[in-house]
Amino acid sequence: MRLSRVKVFAVLVGAVLLGGTVTPAHAQGAVSAVNNGDNAWMLVSAALVLMMSGPGLALFYGGLVRQKNILGTMMQTFAMMAVITVLWALVSYSLAFGDGGHFIGGLHNVFLHGVGLDPDPAYAATIPLQTFMVYQLMFAIITPALITGAFAERMKFSSMLVFMVLWALVVYSPMAHMVWGKNGLLNASLGGKIPCLDFAGGTVVHVTSGVSALVTALYLGKRVGYPKQPMMPHSVVLSFIGACMLWVGWFGFNAGSALAAGTLATSAFVATHFGAAAAAIGWSAAEWIRNGKPSALGAISGSVAGLVAITPASGFVSPMAALAIGLIAGVVCFYMVVKVKAIFGYDDSLDAFGVHGAGGTLGALLTGLFAKSFINPIFGAGKATGFLEGNHRQLLNQALGVAIAWGLSIVGTLLILFIVDKLMGLRVSEEDEQMGLDLSQHGESGYELEAH
């Protein structure tokens, strides 16, 4: 008996020294509230969301750049998988989901202190808090990776790393806390002053990344030779594969945001698939009418636009509303990419703003229009959720949430870009840009060099 007590004490001391991730309840074998089915679904969902970054986004973006930049582009996404993971464990999770004020979390969970194997009912009552933490990490990884599409082929790798670390701290963590964290300003279920519906990241992920992408593209300026020289995708095949992986992984992104393997996950899964399909048709139809032919690149771009737009709405809308949101997003994002970008002349290399910024903004607003209480009674039983159901204020709440996301992204991104530019410079030299990021930044080539 004495020996067993010594063992228990040793486990508890070890837990404290390692950041408090093992609780006394588990050390003593207490009954847990964890549901194994929910936990299994959430671990699979976390893996699906990670697949969206690498290989999904890496292939999608990698195929869209010129051949000399494929590894440099894919490395930017891969780097986020490593760097943001470490940052999340050290401080970002605490800033996003720790107890705090309306705008930012506290430092109670730095080094994952207190993030153990028991659930936190405020977030998810049937899965370990560590599962919730690692699931949310996958969102934190892909969000800055999306921004890289706007400055593809022209930012230094070292500057990109510093920029993304600061962006994750200054823009992503506060926005995630405001929308999803305890007592967050925009949290619709945990004490928010302005309840903004964002099921899986319309504002947190897509508006912030898309708007920041536009700011970065404008700050950096155009690629050498743009738009006079053709800069066509070197492999639509790679992008096609990447887009299909994004579509599959997005089920973890949206349906996983139910945080349980229940009926809400089913509803979000269906809405996600329907939104993507309708948007692919909408983009292709608009392109067919304008250009006389529907392209493969247009179809996959449309599907991604639909996935972006349905993200905030996926846990709140019916299948028919999902079709409508997707169709609208496909057409709107197509014209953002082919018309609006041409009118203003900015060089958003891979259309991060046209798809994510515009699609995320549109989706967030349409969520307030189409949300139904029978799908998700987030405001309580018998209370209307969206505008069409009778909650007319919800459109204003959505607009305020979008405005805050835009404002934070613009101000935060400009500030970070200015600091990094002054300290170490942002752009590669013209010579290095002409050479390509693969050789100039990494000393290697994505393809075997042709003999001359």
C-alpha positions in Angstrom: 0.0 0.0 0.0 2.8 2.4 0.9 4.6 1.6 -2.4 1.4 2.3 -4.4 1.1 5.7 -2.7 4.6 6.5 -3.6 3.9 5.6 -7.2 0.8 7.8 -7.3 2.8 10.7 -5.8 5.5 10.2 -8.4 3.0 10.3 -11.2 1.5 13.5 -9.9 4.9 15.2 -9.5 5.8 14.1 -13.0 2.5 15.6 -14.3 3.3 19.0 -12.8 6.8 19.0 -14.1 5.6 18.1 -17.6 3.0 20.9 -17.7 0.2 19.4 -15.7 -1.3 17.3 -18.6 -2.1 14.3 -16.4 -4.7 15.0 -13.8 -5.1 13.4 -10.3 -8.4 11.8 -11.5 -6.7 9.9 -14.2 -3.7 9.0 -12.0 -6.2 7.4 -9.6 -8.3 5.7 -12.2 -11.4 7.8 -11.7 -14.4 7.4 -14.1 -14.0 9.7 -17.1 -16.8 11.5 -19.0 -15.0 10.8 -22.3 -17.1 9.1 -25.0 -14.8 6.9 -27.0 -16.9 7.2 -30.2 -16.8 11.0 -30.1 -13.1 11.0 -29.3 -12.4 8.6 -32.2 -14.3 10.9 -34.6 -12.5 14.0 -33.4 -9.1 12.4 -33.8 -10.0 11.3 -37.3 -11.3 14.8 -38.0 -8.0 16.4 -36.7 -6.1 14.1 -39.1 -8.4 15.1 -42.0 -7.8 18.8 -41.3 -4.1 18.3 -41.2 -4.4 16.5 -44.6 -5.9 19.7 -45.9 -2.6 21.5 -45.3 -0.2 18.8 -46.4 -0.7 17.4 -49.0 -4.0 19.1 -49.9 -3.1 22.8 -49.9 0.5 22.1 -50.7 -0.4 20.3 -53.9 -3.2 22.8 -54.8 -0.9 25.8 -54.4 2.2 24.0 -55.7 0.6 23.1 -59.0 -0.6 26.7 -59.6 2.9 28.3 -59.5 5.6 28.2 -62.1 7.8 25.1 -62.1 10.8 26.9 -60.6 8.7 27.7 -57.5 7.0 24.5 -56.6 9.2 23.4 -53.7 9.4 26.9 -52.3 5.6 27.1 -52.3 5.0 23.7 -50.8 7.7 24.3 -48.2 5.7 27.4 -46.9 2.7 25.2 -46.1 4.9 22.4 -44.7 6.7 24.9 -42.5 3.4 25.9 -40.9 2.8 22.3 -39.9 5.9 22.4 -37.8 6.3 26.0 -36.7 2.6 26.7 -35.7 2.5 23.4 -33.9 5.3 24.4 -31.6 3.9 27.9 -31.2 0.5 26.5 -30.4 1.9 24.3 -27.6 3.9 27.1 -26.1 1.5 30.0 -26.0 -1.0 30.3 -28.9 -3.6 27.7 -27.6 -3.7 29.6 -24.3 -4.2 32.9 -26.1 -7.0 31.5 -28.2 -8.9 29.2 -25.8 -7.6 30.0 -22.3 -9.8 32.0 -19.9 -9.5 35.6 -20.6 -11.4 38.8 -21.6 -13.5 39.5 -24.6 -10.6 39.9 -27.0 -7.8 37.5 -26.0 -7.3 34.5 -23.8 -5.0 34.5 -20.8 -1.7 32.7 -20.1 -3.2 30.0 -17.8 -2.5 27.3 -20.4 0.9 28.2 -21.6 3.1 25.1 -22.3 -0.3 23.3 -22.3 -0.5 23.6 -18.5 -3.8 22.1 -17.4 -4.6 20.8 -20.9 -5.1 17.2 -19.9 -7.2 14.1 -20.7 -10.4 15.2 -19.0 -13.0 17.1 -21.0 -13.7 20.8 -20.5 -17.5 20.9 -20.7 -17.4 24.6 -21.8 -15.9 23.4 -25.1 -16.7 19.7 -25.5 -18.1 17.6 -22.8 -17.3 14.2 -24.2 -13.7 14.4 -25.5 -10.4 15.0 -23.8 -9.3 18.6 -23.7 -6.1 17.5 -25.4 -8.2 16.2 -28.3 -10.0 19.5 -28.5 -6.6 21.3 -28.4 -5.0 19.3 -31.2 -8.1 19.5 -33.3 -8.1 23.3 -33.0 -4.3 23.3 -33.8 -5.0 22.0 -37.3 -7.1 25.1 -38.0 -4.3 27.3 -36.7 -1.9 25.6 -39.1 -3.9 25.9 -42.3 -5.0 29.5 -41.8 -1.6 31.2 -42.2 -0.8 28.7 -44.9 -3.7 30.0 -46.9 -2.1 33.5 -46.9 1.0 32.2 -48.7 -1.0 31.9 -52.0 -1.2 35.7 -52.2 2.6 36.3 -52.0 3.6 33.1 -53.8 6.9 33.4 -55.8 8.3 36.5 -54.2 8.8 36.4 -50.4 11.9 35.3 -48.6 11.5 32.1 -46.6 13.1 33.5 -43.5 10.8 36.6 -43.6 7.8 34.4 -44.2 8.5 32.4 -41.0 8.8 35.5 -38.8 5.7 37.1 -40.5 3.6 34.0 -39.9 4.6 33.6 -36.2 3.7 37.2 -35.5 0.5 36.9 -37.5 -0.6 33.8 -35.6 -0.1 35.7 -32.3 -1.5 39.1 -33.3 -4.3 38.2 -35.7 -5.3 34.5 -35.5 -5.2 34.0 -31.7 -7.4 37.0 -30.8 -9.9 36.3 -33.6 -10.2 32.6 -32.5 -10.7 33.7 -28.9 -13.3 36.3 -29.9 -15.4 33.8 -31.9 -14.8 30.5 -30.1 -13.1 31.2 -26.8 -14.7 31.5 -23.4 -16.2 35.0 -22.9 -15.1 35.9 -26.4 -16.7 39.1 -27.8 -18.3 37.3 -30.8 -19.0 33.9 -29.1 -22.6 32.9 -29.7 -22.7 30.3 -26.9 -20.1 31.3 -24.3 -21.0 34.8 -23.1 -20.3 36.9 -26.2 -21.6 40.4 -26.4 -22.1 40.2 -30.2 -23.2 36.6 -31.0 -21.7 35.9 -34.4 -22.5 32.5 -36.0 -19.3 30.9 -37.2 -19.5 27.1 -37.0 -16.1 26.2 -38.5 -14.1 29.3 -39.3 -15.7 31.7 -41.9 -14.4 34.7 -40.0 -11.6 33.1 -37.9 -10.0 31.2 -40.8 -11.1 32.5 -44.2 -11.8 36.2 -43.7 -8.6 36.7 -41.7 -6.4 34.8 -44.1 -8.1 36.2 -47.2 -8.0 39.8 -46.2 -4.5 39.5 -44.8 -3.5 37.9 -48.1 -4.8 41.0 -50.0 -2.9 43.3 -47.7 0.3 41.3 -48.1 0.0 41.2 -51.9 -0.5 45.0 -52.0 2.3 45.7 -49.6 4.8 43.5 -51.5 3.8 44.6 -55.0 3.6 42.6 -58.1 5.8 39.8 -59.3 8.5 40.7 -61.8 6.9 40.8 -65.2 3.3 40.7 -63.9 0.9 41.0 -65.7 2.7 41.4 -69.0 4.5 38.0 -68.9 2.3 34.8 -68.8 2.5 33.1 -65.4 0.5 30.0 -66.0 0.1 27.1 -63.6 2.9 24.6 -64.3 0.7 21.5 -63.3 -3.1 21.7 -63.1 -2.9 18.0 -62.4 -1.2 18.5 -59.1 -3.7 21.3 -58.2 -6.6 19.0 -59.2 -5.3 16.3 -56.8 -4.8 18.8 -54.1 -8.3 20.3 -54.5 -9.9 16.8 -54.2 -7.9 16.2 -51.0 -9.1 19.5 -49.7 -12.7 18.5 -50.4 -12.3 15.2 -48.5 -10.4 16.8 -45.7 -13.0 19.6 -45.3 -15.4 17.0 -43.8 -13.1 17.0 -40.8 -13.0 20.8 -40.9 -16.7 21.3 -40.8 -18.4 18.1 -39.6 -15.7 17.8 -37.0 -16.6 21.2 -35.6 -19.7 19.5 -34.1 -17.1 18.2 -31.6 -19.1 14.9 -31.3 -20.2 12.1 -33.6 -23.8 13.1 -33.5 -26.6 14.4 -35.7 -25.1 17.9 -36.0 -22.0 16.3 -37.5 -24.2 14.6 -40.1 -25.9 17.9 -40.9 -22.6 19.7 -41.3 -21.2 16.9 -43.4 -24.1 17.0 -45.8 -24.1 20.8 -46.0 -20.4 20.8 -46.7 -20.6 18.4 -49.6 -23.7 20.1 -51.1 -22.1 23.6 -50.9 -18.9 22.4 -52.6 -20.8 20.7 -55.4 -23.1 23.6 -56.1 -20.2 26.1 -56.2 -18.2 23.9 -58.6 -21.3 24.1 -60.9 -21.8 27.8 -60.4 -18.2 28.7 -61.2 -18.1 26.4 -64.2 -21.3 27.8 -65.6 -20.1 31.4 -65.2 -16.9 30.5 -66.9 -18.6 28.5 -69.7 -20.9 31.5 -70.4 -18.0 34.0 -70.3 -15.2 32.0 -72.0 -17.1 29.4 -74.0 -15.5 26.5 -72.2 -15.5 25.2 -68.6 -12.0 24.5 -67.4 -10.7 22.0 -64.9 -9.0 24.7 -63.0 -12.2 26.7 -62.8 -14.2 23.7 -61.5 -11.7 22.9 -58.7 -11.5 26.6 -57.8 -15.2 26.7 -57.6 -15.4 23.7 -55.3 -12.9 25.4 -52.9 -14.9 28.6 -53.0 -18.0 26.6 -52.0 -16.2 24.9 -49.2 -15.0 28.3 -47.9 -18.5 29.8 -48.1 -20.3 26.9 -46.4 -17.8 26.7 -43.6 -19.4 29.2 -41.2 -22.9 28.0 -42.1 -22.3 24.2 -42.2 -23.7 23.6 -38.7 -26.6 25.9 -39.0 -28.3 25.5 -42.5 -30.4 22.9 -44.3 -29.2 21.0 -47.4 -31.2 23.3 -49.7 -29.7 26.4 -48.1 -26.2 24.8 -48.6 -26.9 24.4 -52.3 -27.9 28.1 -52.5 -24.9 29.3 -50.6 -22.6 27.2 -52.8 -24.1 28.3 -56.0 -23.9 32.0 -55.0 -20.3 31.6 -53.8 -19.2 29.9 -57.0 -20.5 32.7 -59.2 -19.3 35.6 -56.9 -15.8 34.2 -56.4 -15.4 33.6 -60.1 -16.1 37.3 -60.9 -13.8 38.4 -58.0 -11.0 36.4 -59.6 -11.5 37.3 -63.2 -13.1 40.8 -63.1 -12.4 42.6 -59.8 -8.7 41.6 -59.6 -8.3 42.8 -63.2 -10.0 46.1 -62.5 -7.8 46.9 -59.5 -4.7 45.3 -60.8 -3.3 43.7 -57.7 -1.2 40.6 -57.9 -2.8 38.0 -55.6 -0.8 35.2 -57.1 -3.1 32.3 -56.3 -6.3 34.2 -55.6 -6.3 33.8 -51.9 -8.4 36.9 -51.4 -10.8 36.2 -54.3 -11.6 32.8 -52.9 -11.0 33.0 -49.2 -11.5 36.6 -48.4 -14.6 37.1 -50.6 -16.0 33.6 -50.0 -15.5 33.8 -46.3 -17.2 37.2 -46.1 -20.1 36.1 -48.3 -20.5 32.8 -46.3 -20.5 34.6 -43.0 -23.3 37.0 -44.1 -25.4 34.2 -45.7 -25.1 32.2 -42.5 -27.0 34.9 -40.7 -29.6 34.8 -43.5 -30.2 31.0 -43.7 -29.5 29.7 -40.2 -32.2 27.5 -38.7 -32.9 26.6 -35.1 -34.1 23.1 -36.0 -30.6 22.4 -37.2 -28.8 24.0 -34.3 -30.7 25.8 -31.5 -27.7 27.7 -30.4 -29.7 30.5 -28.8 -32.0 28.1 -27.0 -35.1 26.0 -27.7 -37.8 27.9 -29.5 -35.6 30.9 -30.3 -35.1 31.9 -33.9 -31.5 31.6 -35.2 -31.3 33.3 -38.6 -32.9 36.2 -40.4 -35.3 34.2 -42.5 -36.5 32.4 -39.4 -37.3 35.7 -37.6 -34.0 36.7 -35.9 -33.5 39.9 -38.0 -30.7 41.1 -35.8 -28.5 38.2 -36.7 -27.5 39.7 -40.1 -26.2 42.8 -38.2 -24.3 40.5 -35.8 -22.7 38.7 -38.7 -21.8 42.0 -40.4 -20.2 43.2 -37.2 -18.2 40.0 -36.9 -17.0 40.3 -40.4 -16.1 44.0 -39.9 -14.0 43.1 -36.8 -12.2 40.3 -38.7 -11.5 42.7 -41.6 -10.3 45.4 -39.3 -8.0 43.2 -37.2 -6.6 41.6 -40.3 -5.8 44.8 -42.1 -4.3 46.6 -39.1 -2.5 43.6 -37.7 -1.1 42.5 -41.0 0.1 45.9 -42.0 1.9 46.4 -38.7 3.6 43.0 -38.9 4.6 43.5 -42.5 6.1 46.9 -41.7 8.1 45.6 -38.8 9.5 42.5 -40.7 10.2 44.6 -43.7 12.3 47.1 -41.7 14.1 44.4 -39.7 15.0 41.9 -42.5 13.2 42.7 -45.7 10.3 40.8 -47.2 11.0 40.3 -50.9 13.7 38.2 -52.5 15.9 40.1 -54.9 14.9 40.4 -58.5 17.8 38.0 -59.4 16.5 35.4 -56.9 12.9 35.8 -58.1 14.0 35.2 -61.7 15.9 32.1 -60.6 13.0 30.9 -58.6 12.4 30.2 -54.9 13.4 26.5 -55.2 17.0 27.3 -55.9 17.3 30.7 -54.3 15.7 29.9 -51.0 16.3 26.1 -50.6 19.1 25.2 -53.0 17.2 22.4 -54.7 14.8 21.9 -57.6 11.4 20.3 -57.7 12.2 18.6 -61.0 15.3 17.3 -62.7 17.0 20.1 -64.4 17.1 19.9 -68.2 20.6 19.5 -69.7 21.7 22.4 -71.9 
